[in-house]
Amino acid sequence: MIKVIMTDIEGTTSSQSFVKDVLFPYARERMAEFVRTHGQQEEVENLLDAVRVLAGAGLNEEAVIEQLIRWTDEDKKATPLKSLQGMIWEQGYRRGHFKGHVYEDAARKLRQWHEQGLKLYVYSSGSVYAQKLLFGHTDYGDLNPLFSGYFDTHIGTKQEAASYRKIAKRLGRDPAEILFLSDSEAELNAARAAGMDTVWLVRKGASDATVPHRPAANFDQIVWR
């Protein structure tokens, strides 16, 4: 019996275009200025050191900036990059440059499931910080109170079954009690391998009958065993 619903963000609760066409360019354009302005702050300095560790080189500040922009262009799921992007996005949200996009059906069903007593969680490659910012600044108000917790790549990559096993253990749940929602077949395969139930969000185009996950065009079509 499903007691927990865990959702991806990009392409699932929120449009891919918002992330790719709004958030990513916003952070990319401001990355250099942000690093130069805040690089001496302890939290940012620690993230820049983490960039150097991942890059395997003792990069100076300008080289770190170049590495971050390169990773942005490659859509690399590097944890320090995601954390820095989140800090930059916070400025954008607070200045009213944009709001976090959430589909109407997603906001409505998340509220309904919360009212029914289901525990809701988020698992995204974006940092937990960025996740909370997005859900905290939507056209439907602050949705963060609906969620019991958040996971990002600190728990592991989303294409590995081990990450989902860790999440189930962290929640103290049998994986069979968890329903994972995503638009990514690779992520759903990993969750299924860990023992979770899965629903494949296909908001555009036709679903692939060979994919072993129940398809849904929106949150209203989501069902579970």
C-alpha positions, 0 to 999 in steps of 0.5 A: 500500500502506497504511503509515500509519494516522491516526485521529480521536478523538471518535466514532472511538477514543473515545465522543462522550459522553465528550468532550461530557458529561465533558471539555467540562463539566469544563473549562467549570466550571473555566475561570474559576478556572484563568485567574484562578489561572494567567493570569500564567504565561507559557504561559497568558498567551501563550494568553490573548493568542492569544484576544485576537488571534482575538477581534480585541479588547483584552479584559481577563481577565474578558472573555477568560474570557467569550469562552472559555466562549462558544467552549466552548458553540459548540464552536469549534475555536479553538487557544488554547481547546483548549490551555487545555482540555488543561491543565485536563483534565490536572488531572482525569486526575492527580486521578483524576476520570476516565479517557480513554475508548477503545473496547476494539476500538480499543485492541486493533487499535491494538496489533495494527497497531503490532505489525505495523509500521504507523505510527500517528498521531492527528489531532484538533481537540483539542490534542496535549497533550489527545490524549496525556492521553487516550491516556495514562490509559485502562482499557487502560493508557498507549497513547501508546507505540503512536503515532509522532506527533500532529497538531492544528489547528496543522497546519490545520483538519480539513475542508480537504484542504490540512491532510492534504497538509501531514501527508503531507509532514511524514511524508514519505509519499505520501498514498496510503500513509495510511489516515485513520479518522474518524466525520466525512464532511467530514473524510473528504472532505478526506482523500480529496481529498488522496489518502488512503484513508479509512474511515468509523466508524459506531458507531451507526445505519446507514451512508449508501450515498451516502457514498464511504467504506468504513463500519465499525461498529468497528475490527475491521471496518476494511479497506483497499486 
